[in-house]
Amino acid sequence: MRSFAYVVPDTVAGAVDALAVAEPGTRILAGGTTLYDLMKLGIEAPPAVIDIHRLAELTEISTGEGELSFGAGARMAEVADHPVVRRDYPALSESLWRAASQQLRNMATVGGNLLQRTRCGYFRGGAEFPCNKRNPGSGCAALEGLDRTHALLGTSDTCIATYPGDWAVALIAFDAELDVVGPAGERTLPLGELHVEPGDNPLLEHTLAPDELILRIRIPATPAGRGSTYHKIRDRESYAFALTSAATAVTLDAQGLVTDCRIGLGGVATRPWRATAAERSLTGEQLTVETARRAGEVAFADARPPRTGAFRVELGIRTVTDALLTAGKRAAR
């Protein structure tokens, strides 16, 4: 057993104050569905835990005309089942429904979900496996090990661990922003700037300061939401991480030409991946099997598959193709 301090602030301001004086390595506890696992595995050993899961300030949901806003403490299940989200932004709802079991969705928060750490078996497997993300400079066992589910995009010579989440993949396709707060005050951060590729320092996974926490997630309202989907391919139908996934959204004009296209890729990169070149390849075109397939090929043009994961390039292309065609059908309703 490892002892740690347990702090329960009454307000967000109190949580910020606690972070400001916290020892290095202190962690925020929201739903706890990731942190508990990492503590039991010995990967995380925080000197203190700041419990924010009861803060009503962090649970507000707003679906006004200009934007969607989700408090970081809102539960995944609550957001996934929100009637406006289900009706107008199916990709957002589907990314949450397909992310975990109902029990986990009832506990896990949408803010905490963004910061979940990789499910790489070597990261979680213990000290006998070298892992630069867990122990910088020790090496990467996946480079010469079991790499079937590891990243195809955004990798480096020090880490090929896949970002595991679904929610962030849908959010990045909709240009989401985060409001975060720390002792220096509030700031707004585009979601696309939250996660970082491993480069030479796999230990660094995001751009939040140690004394900052996420307040809310904001998404600009867009008609592309209704013509959207989240398509997830995995080894089993439920409760598994993606081999490939795609969040897609399109709008079509009266002639059936694509006027707006969004493509986020999941299960294939070291961070949530926006396929902007693929989006451009489809904009202004008729949405057909051929053009959707071409967009998928563009999305994976720079893929660097691991030794036993090359099959996921073709799988990813087909995932994007199918997701775009589904989005197109919804957009045409």
Summary of the structure (lengths in Angstrom):
residues: 333
radius of gyration: 19.7
end to end distance: 57.2
largest distance: 65.2
contacts: 1169
relative contact order: 0.13
helix: 32%
strand: 22%
